[in-house]
Amino acid sequence: MVSQGNSWIQQFLWVVGLLVLTGGSCAGQAEQPQQLDGREGRNLALGNFRPKPTLKVRQTLLEQAQFPVVDVHTHFRYRLKHDPERLDEYVQLMDKHNIAVCCSLDGKLGDTLDAHLEYLHTRYPDRFVVFANVDWQGDGQDDDPSTWACHQPGFGEKTARQLQLAVGHGVSGLKLFKQFGLGYKNPDGSLLRIDDPRWDPIWKACGQLGIPVIIHTADPIAFFQPIDETNERWEELFRHPEWSFPPEKYPPRESLLEARNRVIARHPRTIFIGAHMANSSEDLQTVANWLEQFPNLYIEFASRIGELGRQPYTARRFFLRYSDRILFGTDGPWPELRLTYYWRFLETDDEYFPYSEKEFPPQGFWRIYGLSLPTRVLKQIYFENACRIVPGVKSRVANYRR
Ligand SMILES: [Zn+2]
């Protein structure tokens, strides 16, 4: 018995050792990803794949946009952390690239809003406008939704009054993050409904105050699909499993988008901007249908040139047809190289170029093609549409051009 027991333990330790070596897979040493380098007849792990295109085609290096740009989707609180030097550096980059105005979507509300306005407006009052955010949580506890501000009576009306004050302080819009529909919860543990009538006073107030609502709802289709060998975004989801919204834990993407659309339909006097191509850039016909259906809907394409640039014929037709409803956005501040890809995507007919400076591009493991948009359309998308619908932008663009 004793010797048998020893051998069982030895076997167990051997298996544990093997699991450690293989990183938890039972496939054996030959399958270690670092050894799957594709050389000398070995297989190649996707994470080791670094293809260098041999294609020789024209590369247009654009160091600035052709017209003044209004970037309606930026995060100056989350990305620059209120660091004044980084702000100075980015404004220099804005000057160099012909970005007239950035809309920072991280305003929040109350004192934190004032701190953000001060950060941007003290030195650069003419280069930034700020969007506020709904304070769903208030003083509530992280892990107890029943204590959150949004579940107390009169929350919608109270937020509407806060927004009125915020507009008095110079706020130009309201931004909703994707957690609205995918994160924030009701006291019973279910997710907040986007079209819950409790929030109607908020949407109504934005219409009355003349400020647009930029709303991020759902996410790319692939993030709602299983992470398996058929998922076209597998490489990213493998590195960021937290970006996945599997059906057993989350509502279907379509139901979130439908709930958002019911809100847009219910508030025709409020302008809504569907962030990230209304999160349906894989299916532009559907976005077109929404634009036809809802005259108060606009869209912006931050972090979606990867998606649009792999369907350049369809995307170009779409941009020509809806040029008065599309706004420019990046989701930045980004490194300079990323900005140049935006100009190249919109202005050139360059082929098969990267859309991100990252070794593994963040929105799909592929390259893109330029749309070569005509001057008239570039002007609308770069600044004219934003001047029309975002308060405070028109005068800033005029000052910038002077
Ligand atoms: Zn964003």
Residues whose N, C-alpha, C, O or C-beta is under 5 A from the ligand:
A	BS01	ZN	D331
